[in-house]
């Protein structure tokens, strides 16, 4: 009985025939170089090239069963050799089809992802937290793109800094996202600016990180300081500006964090960013019926005012000083110094100074015809934090505990 040859080799070096006028299945028939007639596969191989469904043949060689393939000639003429134990033809064909479909899908997605909306010169975008960092850089970037930008700043210094550009397409106003009256005042100002056009883009960028540290060191007011800005303030701004966005069938871009997927430390930061993710998910599903698209930005670690190491260390010292002697003793007198050293290592290694990686995602969410639901910004987010968030809990816990020191009285 002849050996069964590698069907992938036959697929690459054979002539192709279709079965019947309506047939879409294909059969490879090996043809010897220079030969006039077609050499059929052996009867043994032929029996394995027939695919049936409910007794009806879907695929078989069109050559007569009496013909045979000269095995010696095939070995001498094949360019890559042969082996025994070949897979069935339908399995090889399936992988060919799947790879082709995956390639076509990738090309289609890239083409779709690069499509942009039309004219943007008459579109208004309101951004919170524009004093420094992502918000400040995005405001200037969108102005160059042609948008009419309305910026909210916490300080008068931030307002003056943006308005010093002397451009009519960039205006700023004082905004405290923890103050309902300040939010309503900003909304009335934006309403007067946009008129009947509505607000094309709302970018909720304002945020803070500290207090951050071990959970036992926190009090409720420490959580509320962060939640009032990162989550509750974001929700209040969104609900207040939603009618303006709905009028323009625009976009809402909420800045969360990669730490909204997996919590690294205690305090309100990771908690608030996880809340932003959940709020944005429900908002996206609810508002899609009205043509509003909601996008989530998940930055990794970047060098901004939020990740300022001096501010984090000063606040950690404040938290440590107010601990009871019993709690400090359980951690050890050297624990604070070790914790700060771990913070320094993390910030110096992970923090990226290229803020444009985040603002590029924000811009795409505003100009793309088909924006993505989520944008992970930064290589640490893509290659470390996202894979870590999908790992088993015990494994992710083990890896994260390696980044921080152990308390003196740890039982593990």
VOGU-3710 file (C-alpha; in Angstrom, 3 decimals, decimal comma):
1> xxxxxxxxxx> 0,000/0,000/0,000  1,557/3,361/-0,984  2,378/6,017/1,562  0,139/9,059/2,080  1,960/12,215/0,996  1,979/15,599/2,644  -1,210/17,258/1,483  0,128/20,732/2,215  2,835/19,975/-0,385  0,172/18,963/-2,895
11> xxxxxxxxxx> -1,732/22,166/-2,182  1,313/24,244/-3,032  2,566/22,360/-6,104  -0,531/21,055/-7,863  -3,107/22,029/-10,473  -6,559/22,893/-9,108  -9,913/21,553/-10,335  -13,479/22,373/-9,202  -16,094/19,686/-8,662  -19,118/20,310/-10,890
21> xxxxxxxxxx> -20,577/23,551/-12,227  -21,884/24,594/-8,814  -19,017/23,115/-6,835  -16,887/25,368/-4,675  -14,680/22,609/-3,282  -11,272/22,287/-4,894  -9,068/19,252/-5,485  -5,286/19,369/-6,057  -4,039/17,011/-8,790  -0,299/16,529/-9,020
31> xxxxxxxxxx> 1,062/16,905/-12,560  4,525/15,673/-13,439  6,604/18,449/-15,078  6,521/17,988/-18,885  3,900/15,246/-18,811  0,809/15,504/-21,032  -1,649/13,581/-18,890  -2,570/13,983/-15,261  -1,193/11,457/-12,804  -3,915/10,600/-10,355
41> xxxxxxxxxx> -3,356/9,847/-6,723  -3,307/6,233/-5,678  -6,548/4,471/-4,844  -5,477/4,511/-1,204  -4,985/8,267/-1,150  -8,054/8,816/-3,322  -10,280/7,204/-0,715  -9,078/9,810/1,806  -9,765/12,759/-0,480  -13,519/12,166/-0,526
51> xxxxxxxxxx> -15,580/14,377/1,783  -19,227/13,430/2,288  -22,200/15,062/3,980  -25,225/12,841/4,696  -23,929/10,361/2,149  -23,586/12,938/-0,659  -19,998/13,372/-1,944  -18,765/16,954/-1,715  -15,126/16,498/-2,704  -13,262/13,806/-4,663
61> xxxxxxxxxx> -10,588/13,575/-7,315  -11,928/13,720/-10,908  -9,497/11,057/-12,146  -10,381/7,417/-12,676  -9,825/5,099/-9,695  -7,638/2,807/-11,822  -4,905/5,419/-12,287  -1,939/5,537/-9,907  0,775/7,982/-8,982  4,336/6,825/-9,659
71> xxxxxxxxxx> 5,776/7,152/-6,156  9,383/7,057/-7,316  8,795/9,813/-9,892  6,950/11,917/-7,317  9,827/11,687/-4,828  12,347/12,681/-7,508  10,345/15,682/-8,836  9,014/17,179/-5,584  11,049/20,238/-4,493  10,609/19,917/-0,735
81> xxxxxxxxxx> 10,428/16,161/-0,094  7,615/14,237/1,472  6,599/12,643/4,721  4,064/10,127/5,879  1,108/10,681/8,167  -0,475/13,567/6,225  -3,500/15,356/7,588  -6,798/15,107/5,741  -7,242/17,616/2,942  -10,215/19,258/4,537
91> xxxxxxxxxx> -8,123/20,191/7,628  -5,426/21,839/5,507  -8,011/23,652/3,418  -9,725/24,889/6,565  -6,534/26,543/7,818  -5,934/28,131/4,417  -9,409/29,612/4,481  -9,057/30,790/8,074  -5,721/32,503/7,425  -7,076/34,184/4,312
101> xxxxxxxxxx> -10,166/35,340/6,208  -8,022/36,683/9,072  -5,826/38,623/6,633  -8,847/40,128/4,896  -10,396/41,026/8,252  -7,196/42,787/9,370  -7,031/44,824/6,157  -10,714/45,750/6,469  -10,277/46,791/10,128  -7,247/48,981/9,372
111> xxxxxxxxxx> -9,081/50,680/6,526  -12,148/51,250/8,701  -10,073/52,490/11,646  -8,421/55,192/9,514  -11,636/56,699/8,178  -12,313/60,174/9,576  -15,289/62,473/9,880  -15,611/65,342/7,431  -15,218/69,045/8,196  -14,162/69,780/11,808
121> xxxxxxxxxx> -13,796/73,573/11,664  -17,332/74,090/12,951  -17,156/71,399/15,665  -16,785/72,341/19,342  -14,924/70,263/21,937  -14,976/70,887/25,695  -12,061/69,497/27,764  -11,716/69,398/31,558  -8,414/69,508/33,446  -6,498/71,659/30,953
131> xxxxxxxxxx> -4,062/73,346/33,364  -1,273/70,904/32,517  -0,678/67,396/31,202  -2,943/65,576/28,781  -5,698/68,189/28,745  -3,380/71,112/28,016  -1,589/69,236/25,238  -4,854/67,986/23,710  -6,388/71,494/23,634  -3,452/72,850/21,639
141> xxxxxxxxxx> -3,391/69,809/19,386  -7,084/70,058/18,502  -6,726/73,763/17,728  -4,048/72,905/15,161  -6,394/70,270/13,768  -9,094/72,902/13,197  -11,495/72,287/16,106  -13,022/75,052/18,194  -11,762/74,187/21,678  -13,352/75,196/24,981
151> xxxxxxxxxx> -11,096/74,375/27,936  -11,864/74,047/31,642  -9,035/74,840/34,079  -8,907/74,579/37,861  -6,642/77,644/38,290  -6,530/81,118/36,814  -2,924/80,443/35,856  -4,120/77,620/33,628  -6,741/79,844/31,997  -4,232/82,627/31,321
161> xxxxxxxxxx> -1,714/80,171/29,905  -4,145/78,868/27,287  -5,609/82,227/26,363  -2,157/83,730/25,849  -2,111/82,055/22,429  -4,455/84,813/21,184  -6,487/82,517/18,950  -10,249/82,741/18,523  -10,583/78,956/18,336  -9,313/78,359/21,904
171> xxxxxxxxxx> -11,156/79,744/24,915  -10,861/78,782/28,588  -12,942/79,044/31,751  -12,429/78,259/35,437  -13,915/74,872/36,354  -13,937/72,884/39,580  -15,501/69,492/38,821  -16,263/68,962/42,529  -18,484/72,078/42,618  -21,963/71,738/41,076
181> xxxxxxxxxx> -22,380/75,498/40,645  -19,030/75,734/38,836  -20,073/72,926/36,495  -23,426/74,574/35,723  -21,727/77,925/35,083  -19,348/76,249/32,612  -22,272/74,489/30,909  -24,124/77,796/30,441  -20,973/79,348/28,978  -20,507/76,439/26,572
191> xxxxxxxxxx> -24,192/76,634/25,567  -23,720/80,282/24,613  -20,618/79,430/22,583  -21,956/76,450/20,612  -25,524/77,682/20,021  -27,715/75,316/18,025  -24,746/73,317/16,716  -24,343/71,469/19,966  -21,159/70,062/21,451  -19,312/67,576/19,258
201> xxxxxxxxxx> -16,856/66,365/21,900  -16,738/66,185/25,702  -13,388/65,042/27,116  -13,444/64,258/30,841  -9,758/64,518/31,652  -9,637/66,147/35,129  -8,234/63,862/37,791  -6,005/63,359/40,835  -4,129/60,422/42,366  -3,267/61,196/45,992
211> xxxxxxxxxx> -3,887/60,033/48,648  -2,560/56,659/47,545  -0,922/53,960/49,671  -1,735/50,906/51,808  -5,473/50,574/52,441  -5,076/50,408/56,236  -3,558/53,875/56,201  -6,656/55,458/54,643  -9,721/57,181/56,080  -13,003/57,847/54,304
221> xxxxxxxxxx> -12,117/61,471/53,617  -9,015/60,265/51,756  -11,187/58,182/49,432  -13,660/61,022/48,915  -10,910/63,471/47,894  -10,157/61,301/44,874  -13,650/59,968/44,143  -15,141/63,477/44,065  -12,790/64,431/41,226  -12,153/61,252/39,249
231> xxxxxxxxxx> -15,604/59,640/39,395  -18,373/61,762/40,897  -17,124/64,946/39,238  -16,819/63,156/35,893  -20,367/61,856/36,217  -21,732/65,300/37,141  -19,997/66,953/34,177  -21,213/64,244/31,792  -24,851/64,437/32,898  -24,829/68,247/32,775
241> xxxxxxxxxx> -23,300/68,458/29,283  -25,141/65,448/27,848  -27,987/67,469/26,234  -25,436/69,533/24,288  -23,618/66,394/23,100  -26,920/64,751/22,196  -27,857/67,720/20,019  -24,678/67,291/17,936  -24,694/63,465/18,057  -21,144/63,785/19,257
251> xxxxxxxxxx> -18,546/61,948/21,317  -17,837/61,528/25,023  -14,230/60,630/25,861  -13,625/59,549/29,452  -10,079/59,230/30,748  -9,845/56,180/33,013  -6,571/54,339/33,641  -5,027/50,976/33,051  -5,302/50,640/36,846  -9,059/50,644/36,385
261> xxxxxxxxxx> -8,608/47,055/35,194  -6,401/45,874/38,062  -5,793/47,597/41,389  -2,171/48,231/42,301  -2,447/50,134/45,597  -4,950/51,323/48,176  -6,651/54,694/48,082  -9,302/56,125/45,812  -7,402/56,223/42,512  -7,810/52,634/41,290
271> xxxxxxxxxx> -11,292/52,502/42,783  -12,380/55,662/40,959  -10,924/54,591/37,616  -12,703/51,247/37,848  -15,892/53,229/38,417  -15,187/55,336/35,320  -14,929/52,139/33,280  -18,305/50,893/34,528  -20,048/54,249/34,133  -18,697/54,617/30,593
281> xxxxxxxxxx> -19,803/51,110/29,603  -23,397/51,677/30,674  -23,404/55,183/29,171  -22,147/53,855/25,836  -24,872/51,242/25,574  -27,597/53,701/26,593  -26,580/56,543/24,283  -25,759/54,552/21,153  -29,452/54,770/20,231  -29,052/58,554/19,873
291> xxxxxxxxxx> -25,882/58,496/17,798  -23,567/59,332/20,717  -20,346/57,324/20,947  -18,517/56,877/24,250  -14,793/56,060/24,351  -12,564/55,086/27,270  -8,890/56,091/27,400  -6,717/53,781/29,524  -3,269/55,364/29,933  -0,402/53,481/31,482
301> xxxxxxxxxx> 2,159/55,341/33,601  3,070/58,797/32,256  4,963/61,742/33,727  2,240/64,241/34,625  1,207/66,225/37,695  -0,827/63,209/38,812  2,291/61,017/39,024  4,514/63,716/40,555  6,794/61,737/42,871  7,382/64,568/45,345
311> xxxxxxxxxx> 3,663/65,032/45,941  3,123/61,284/46,400  5,987/60,985/48,912  4,843/64,018/50,933  1,350/62,567/51,189  2,678/59,140/52,178  4,612/60,840/54,987  1,385/62,543/56,111  -0,450/59,222/56,178  2,372/57,536/58,094
321> xxxxxxxxxx> 2,609/60,265/60,729  -1,057/59,969/61,676  -0,976/56,177/62,132  -1,276/54,781/65,644  1,886/53,360/67,230  0,408/49,838/67,036  -0,143/50,061/63,278  3,310/51,539/62,645  4,868/48,773/64,706  3,114/46,094/62,630
331> xxxxxxxxxx> 4,655/47,513/59,467  8,075/48,273/60,942  9,879/51,581/61,282  11,708/51,101/57,982  8,597/50,242/55,980  7,873/53,816/54,835  11,383/54,247/53,443  11,143/50,928/51,600  7,692/51,817/50,252  8,943/55,165/48,940
341> xxxxxxxxxx> 11,918/53,441/47,331  9,551/51,036/45,575  7,481/54,011/44,370  10,608/55,689/43,007  11,618/52,536/41,166  8,151/52,097/39,636  7,860/55,711/38,539  11,351/55,904/37,082  11,030/52,612/35,179  7,416/52,702/34,041
351> xxxxxxxxxx> 6,600/56,400/33,588  6,725/57,549/29,963  7,448/61,183/29,151  5,799/61,086/25,723  2,299/62,389/26,497  1,393/62,396/22,809  0,764/58,638/23,040  -2,328/59,477/25,091  -3,459/62,591/23,216  -3,193/60,688/19,920
361> xxxxxxxxxx> -5,773/58,233/21,270  -7,998/61,107/22,418  -7,759/62,779/19,017  -8,614/59,546/17,210  -11,694/59,134/19,401  -12,864/62,585/18,272  -12,035/62,472/14,550  -12,478/58,811/13,602  -15,652/57,862/11,789  -15,652/54,610/13,765
371> xxxxxxxxxx> -13,926/55,299/17,109  -12,884/52,422/19,349  -14,616/51,692/22,622  -11,285/51,499/24,481  -7,796/52,878/23,882  -4,817/51,486/25,825  -2,047/54,104/25,729  1,578/53,260/26,470  3,697/50,156/26,055  3,441/49,263/29,751
381> xxxxxxxxxx> -0,351/49,204/29,395  -0,281/46,963/26,327  2,525/44,594/27,306  2,297/44,383/31,097  -0,889/45,682/32,738  -3,469/44,307/30,295  -1,929/40,792/30,193  -1,621/40,943/33,987  -5,329/41,759/34,322  -6,236/38,535/32,472
391> xxxxxxxxxx> -4,003/36,295/34,573  -5,373/34,107/37,382  -5,862/36,144/40,541  -3,269/34,229/42,559  -0,638/34,774/39,874  -1,369/38,491/39,455  -1,370/38,961/43,242  2,011/37,240/43,484  3,545/39,437/40,762  2,195/42,657/42,253
401> xxxxxxxxxx> 3,433/41,819/45,757  6,933/41,616/44,303  6,739/45,355/43,547  6,083/46,390/47,161  7,832/45,605/50,488  6,384/43,246/53,079  5,330/44,517/56,533  7,555/43,479/59,435  4,852/41,333/61,034  3,760/39,654/57,831
411> xx> 2,671/36,035/58,354  3,408/34,981/54,761
//
